[in-house]
Every structure is written in structure tokens, then in C-alpha cells.
Amino acid sequence: MQNLVEVYQKATQQLQQVVSQTPERIKVLNEIISRADLEVQDLLHLAELDTFNAAEGYHIANQIKKARVKRRQAKDEMDMLSSIKAIINQNSKLEPHVQGIQKSISTHVGQKSRRTYTARVRTDLMVRFNKCNITKL
């Protein structure tokens, strides 16, 4: 069994690492999100302006899906890091910070499994969305 002081020391080192790396990671995630947005716009403009057969259309749709999945993964990580950054910025006692981070992550993980998508304009697509059983948004 490890000495409690060693456990605390390791935990505070890890927390310090999180504190120091969070701003840079948020910056990288913002770049990933921005690039994915621009990639999707390029593909949508291609679909709008060019003519293509079904196979090419499928290829374009698949590329859009890949870009959107990459964007969603970055946004999910960004949500967690934003919560961590907010807690870090509060400058109160360490224990409440750590508890808040743990609570924030567990809440986020719990919400992630219950997510669904509701069409805003194309309500005719809701049947397909429901059939997909979307829980990974």
C-alpha cells in the first residue's frame, strides 16, 4: 500500500500538469474544430456547385461525416476542458477543485450517453435520426 503522502503528491503533480497543459490543449482543440468547420463548408460547397454521380455523392457524404465526427470528438474534449479550466480559474481550495472536476467529468459522461439529435428544419429526417439511435453526438 502506498503512503498517503505519496498518493497526494502524485495527485497534485498530475493536477499541476493538467493546469499547465489545459490552455494549450484548448487552443489546439479550437484549431481542430475550426478546420473541421471549414472542411465541411468546402465539401458542402462542392455538393452545391458540382454535379456528381451516386458513388461520388456517397464519397462526399462520407467525407462530411468523418469531418463532423472529428469535430464532435474535439468539442466533447473541449467541453470537459472548459469545465476544468473554469474550476482552475476560481482559485479556491484544492480539494473542492478536484471534487468539482470529478463531478464535472462524471456528469458529462452521463449526459453523453443520453444525447439525441432533434432536426431543426428538416423534420422529415427525424424518422431516420430515430432509426440511427444517435447517442454519440
Secondary structure by P-SEA (a helix, b strand, c coil): cccaaaaaaaaaaaaaaaaaaaaaaaaaaaaaaaaaaaaaaaaaaaaacccccaaaaaaaaaaaaaaaaaaaaaaaaaaaaaaaaaaaaccccaaaaaaaaaaaaaaaaaaaaabbbbbcccccaaaaaaaaccccc
